[in-house]
């Protein structure tokens, strides 16, 4: 679909797939665009076809950016939390980024500017303050001589 303005301010010309032309008022087009965006945002699972056809889909999988077990094109999948990746699939979960750990349905920062050795930490016990990190408290400044795990 491509759009062009008629120069008078209220009508847009729309070229639809297949080359058909259609003139419409801006408010009609805005409504169509909002409906299209809503429809895209509400679909977070795709058919998981058996063979090459999906005419009567009974199995779904979560799209990339979502996790869970899809029950339909619009249920069963949850949007991936911040600081995580979600590959999608059926029965999928999320993987927290390096420096974060899984805390319920989100990824929490490792405390005190700590980190993790890799992605996918599932508890705070995988967080540590790296060797060589300096800090200070009421007694003065100090340097960690080894990784300090929580």
C-alpha positions in Angstrom: 0.0 0.0 0.0 1.4 3.5 -0.9 -0.1 6.8 0.0 -0.1 10.3 -1.7 -1.6 13.6 -0.7 -4.1 15.4 -3.0 -2.8 18.9 -2.0 -6.1 20.0 -0.6 -5.5 18.7 2.9 -8.3 16.2 3.5 -8.1 13.4 1.0 -5.3 10.9 0.5 -5.0 8.6 -2.5 -4.1 5.0 -1.6 -2.7 2.5 -4.0 -3.6 -1.0 -2.8 -1.9 -4.3 -3.6 -2.7 -5.2 -7.2 -2.6 -1.5 -8.3 -6.2 -0.5 -7.4 -6.6 3.2 -6.5 -8.8 4.4 -3.7 -9.3 8.0 -2.4 -10.2 8.4 1.3 -10.5 11.1 3.9 -7.6 11.4 6.3 -9.7 10.4 9.3 -10.8 7.1 7.5 -7.2 6.3 6.7 -6.1 7.1 10.3 -8.8 4.7 11.6 -7.5 2.0 9.2 -3.9 2.5 10.3 -4.9 2.3 14.0 -6.9 -0.9 13.4 -3.9 -2.4 11.4 -1.4 -1.5 14.2 -3.7 -2.9 16.9 -4.1 -6.2 14.9 -0.4 -6.6 14.5 0.3 -5.8 18.2 -2.3 -8.3 19.4 -0.9 -11.3 17.5 2.1 -12.7 19.4 1.9 -16.3 18.3 2.1 -18.0 14.9 0.7 -21.2 13.6 3.1 -24.1 14.0 2.1 -26.0 10.8 2.4 -29.7 10.3 3.7 -30.3 6.8 3.3 -27.4 4.4 -0.2 -26.2 5.2 -1.8 -24.4 8.1 -5.4 -24.2 6.9 -6.8 -25.5 10.2 -4.2 -24.6 12.8 -4.3 -26.5 16.1 -0.8 -25.9 17.3 0.8 -22.5 17.9 4.2 -21.2 18.9 5.2 -17.9 20.5 6.9 -15.4 18.1 10.4 -14.1 18.8 10.2 -11.5 21.5 7.6 -13.5 23.4 7.8 -16.6 25.7 5.3 -19.1 27.1 3.1 -21.8 25.5 0.8 -20.4 22.8 -2.8 -21.5 22.9 -3.9 -19.4 20.0 -2.6 -16.5 17.9 -3.5 -14.1 20.8 -3.2 -16.1 24.1 -0.5 -17.9 26.1 2.5 -15.8 25.1 4.0 -13.1 27.3 6.1 -10.2 26.0 9.8 -10.6 26.7 10.9 -8.5 29.8 13.4 -5.7 29.6 17.1 -6.9 29.6 16.2 -10.3 28.3 15.9 -12.2 25.0 13.1 -14.4 24.0 13.7 -16.8 21.0 10.0 -17.8 20.9 8.8 -21.3 20.4 6.4 -23.5 22.3 7.0 -23.8 26.1 9.7 -21.2 25.8 11.1 -19.0 28.5 13.3 -15.8 28.6 17.1 -15.5 29.1 18.4 -12.5 31.1 21.3 -10.5 29.7 24.8 -10.5 31.3 24.7 -8.5 34.5 21.1 -9.5 35.3 19.4 -12.4 36.9 15.9 -13.9 36.7 13.6 -12.6 39.4 10.1 -13.9 38.9 8.9 -12.7 35.5 11.6 -10.1 35.1 15.3 -9.6 35.0 16.9 -7.7 37.9 20.2 -5.9 38.0 23.0 -7.5 39.9 23.5 -5.3 43.0 26.4 -2.8 43.5 27.3 -2.8 39.8 27.9 -6.5 39.9 27.8 -8.8 36.8 27.4 -12.4 35.8 29.8 -14.6 33.9 27.3 -15.0 31.0 23.7 -14.6 30.0 21.0 -16.7 31.6 21.6 -16.3 35.4 18.6 -17.7 37.2 19.4 -16.4 40.7 21.3 -13.6 42.5 23.9 -16.2 43.6 25.2 -16.0 40.0 26.0 -12.3 40.5 29.4 -11.1 41.7 31.6 -8.0 42.0 34.6 -8.6 39.7 38.1 -8.9 41.1 40.0 -5.6 40.8 36.8 -3.5 41.4 37.5 -0.6 43.7 35.0 0.7 46.3 34.8 2.9 49.4 33.0 2.9 52.7 33.3 4.7 56.0 36.7 3.2 56.6 38.2 4.3 53.3 38.8 2.9 49.8 39.4 -0.8 49.0 39.9 -3.1 46.1 38.4 -6.6 45.6 41.2 -9.2 45.3 38.8 -11.9 44.0 35.4 -12.2 42.5 32.9 -11.5 45.3 29.7 -13.6 44.8 26.4 -12.8 46.5 
